[in-house]
Amino acid sequence: MEQENLFQYVQSMIISSTHRPKYMSISSVKVADLLGIPCTEVENGLKSLVAEGRLKTTKLEQPPHTEVYMLH
């Protein structure tokens, strides 16, 4: 999947999740299922977007310790 398409999809997910978009836990498995692509492709795409600085990520300190993605 093209990086720009993945970014636009993730961006719209974050923005639609709240009135004032701050962050969102994104399941790469769910995104892959919705888009019909392999999960590894989504995971690699998210890592690339973080490396490019278009997304920021952090891990929750309390259970369930999920990764949270934020718009940069």
Phi and psi in degrees as GROMACS dihedral restraints (atoms count N, CA, C in turn):
[ dihedral_restraints ]
;  ai    aj    ak    al  type     phi  dphi    fc
    3     4     5     6     1   -69.1    20    10
    4     5     6     7     1   140.3    20    10
    6     7     8     9     1   -57.3    20    10
    7     8     9    10     1   -42.9    20    10
    9    10    11    12     1   -64.1    20    10
   10    11    12    13     1   -40.3    20    10
   12    13    14    15     1   -64.7    20    10
   13    14    15    16     1   -42.4    20    10
   15    16    17    18     1   -63.9    20    10
   16    17    18    19     1   -43.1    20    10
   18    19    20    21     1   -61.7    20    10
   19    20    21    22     1   -44.8    20    10
   21    22    23    24     1   -63.0    20    10
   22    23    24    25     1   -37.6    20    10
   24    25    26    27     1   -66.8    20    10
   25    26    27    28     1   -47.5    20    10
   27    28    29    30     1   -65.1    20    10
   28    29    30    31     1   -41.8    20    10
   30    31    32    33     1   -59.8    20    10
   31    32    33    34     1   -44.8    20    10
   33    34    35    36     1   -67.1    20    10
   34    35    36    37     1   -33.0    20    10
   36    37    38    39     1   -63.7    20    10
   37    38    39    40     1   -44.7    20    10
   39    40    41    42     1   -67.4    20    10
   40    41    42    43     1   -45.2    20    10
   42    43    44    45     1   -65.4    20    10
   43    44    45    46     1   -39.5    20    10
   45    46    47    48     1   -77.4    20    10
   46    47    48    49     1   -10.2    20    10
   48    49    50    51     1   -78.6    20    10
   49    50    51    52     1   -23.1    20    10
   51    52    53    54     1  -147.1    20    10
   52    53    54    55     1   164.0    20    10
   54    55    56    57     1   -70.3    20    10
   55    56    57    58     1   -40.1    20    10
   57    58    59    60     1  -115.2    20    10
   58    59    60    61     1    92.7    20    10
   60    61    62    63     1   -60.2    20    10
   61    62    63    64     1   126.4    20    10
   63    64    65    66     1  -122.9    20    10
   64    65    66    67     1   -55.0    20    10
   66    67    68    69     1  -160.4    20    10
   67    68    69    70     1   169.2    20    10
   69    70    71    72     1  -162.5    20    10
   70    71    72    73     1   140.7    20    10
   72    73    74    75     1   -82.5    20    10
   73    74    75    76     1   125.1    20    10
   75    76    77    78     1  -114.4    20    10
   76    77    78    79     1   124.9    20    10
   78    79    80    81     1   -88.9    20    10
   79    80    81    82     1   114.1    20    10
   81    82    83    84     1   -65.1    20    10
   82    83    84    85     1   -30.0    20    10
   84    85    86    87     1   -66.4    20    10
   85    86    87    88     1   -43.6    20    10
   87    88    89    90     1   -66.6    20    10
   88    89    90    91     1   -43.0    20    10
   90    91    92    93     1   -62.6    20    10
   91    92    93    94     1   -43.8    20    10
   93    94    95    96     1   -61.6    20    10
   94    95    96    97     1   -40.2    20    10
   96    97    98    99     1   -65.7    20    10
   97    98    99   100     1   -42.8    20    10
   99   100   101   102     1   -65.1    20    10
  100   101   102   103     1   -37.7    20    10
  102   103   104   105     1   -90.7    20    10
  103   104   105   106     1   -11.4    20    10
  105   106   107   108     1    71.8    20    10
  106   107   108   109     1    35.3    20    10
  108   109   110   111     1  -126.5    20    10
  109   110   111   112     1   164.6    20    10
  111   112   113   114     1   -65.6    20    10
  112   113   114   115     1   145.4    20    10
  114   115   116   117     1   -60.7    20    10
  115   116   117   118     1   -37.8    20    10
  117   118   119   120     1   -62.7    20    10
  118   119   120   121     1   -33.0    20    10
  120   121   122   123     1   -66.2    20    10
  121   122   123   124     1   -39.9    20    10
  123   124   125   126     1   -67.9    20    10
  124   125   126   127     1   -44.8    20    10
  126   127   128   129     1   -60.6    20    10
  127   128   129   130     1   -45.0    20    10
  129   130   131   132     1   -64.6    20    10
  130   131   132   133     1   -38.3    20    10
  132   133   134   135     1   -64.6    20    10
  133   134   135   136     1   -42.5    20    10
  135   136   137   138     1   -64.5    20    10
  136   137   138   139     1   -40.8    20    10
  138   139   140   141     1   -62.3    20    10
  139   140   141   142     1   -40.2    20    10
  141   142   143   144     1   -65.5    20    10
  142   143   144   145     1   -40.5    20    10
  144   145   146   147     1   -65.2    20    10
  145   146   147   148     1   -35.9    20    10
  147   148   149   150     1   -68.3    20    10
  148   149   150   151     1   -43.4    20    10
  150   151   152   153     1   -62.9    20    10
  151   152   153   154     1   -34.8    20    10
  153   154   155   156     1   -75.0    20    10
  154   155   156   157     1   -15.7    20    10
  156   157   158   159     1    89.3    20    10
  157   158   159   160     1     9.9    20    10
  159   160   161   162     1   -82.4    20    10
  160   161   162   163     1   -24.6    20    10
  162   163   164   165     1  -129.6    20    10
  163   164   165   166     1   151.5    20    10
  165   166   167   168     1  -114.3    20    10
  166   167   168   169     1   152.1    20    10
  168   169   170   171     1  -135.9    20    10
  169   170   171   172     1   150.2    20    10
  171   172   173   174     1  -147.5    20    10
  172   173   174   175     1   162.6    20    10
  174   175   176   177     1  -113.5    20    10
  175   176   177   178     1   135.4    20    10
  177   178   179   180     1   -64.6    20    10
  178   179   180   181     1   137.8    20    10
  180   181   182   183     1   -77.9    20    10
  181   182   183   184     1   -25.6    20    10
  183   184   185   186     1  -104.5    20    10
  184   185   186   187     1   157.5    20    10
  186   187   188   189     1   -53.5    20    10
  187   188   189   190     1   139.1    20    10
  189   190   191   192     1   -93.8    20    10
  190   191   192   193     1    12.5    20    10
  192   193   194   195     1    56.1    20    10
  193   194   195   196     1    39.5    20    10
  195   196   197   198     1   -81.9    20    10
  196   197   198   199     1   158.6    20    10
  198   199   200   201     1   -83.2    20    10
  199   200   201   202     1   136.2    20    10
  201   202   203   204     1  -114.0    20    10
  202   203   204   205     1   132.7    20    10
  204   205   206   207     1  -107.5    20    10
  205   206   207   208     1   138.7    20    10
  207   208   209   210     1  -127.4    20    10
  208   209   210   211     1   148.0    20    10
  210   211   212   213     1   -72.4    20    10
  211   212   213   214     1   140.5    20    10
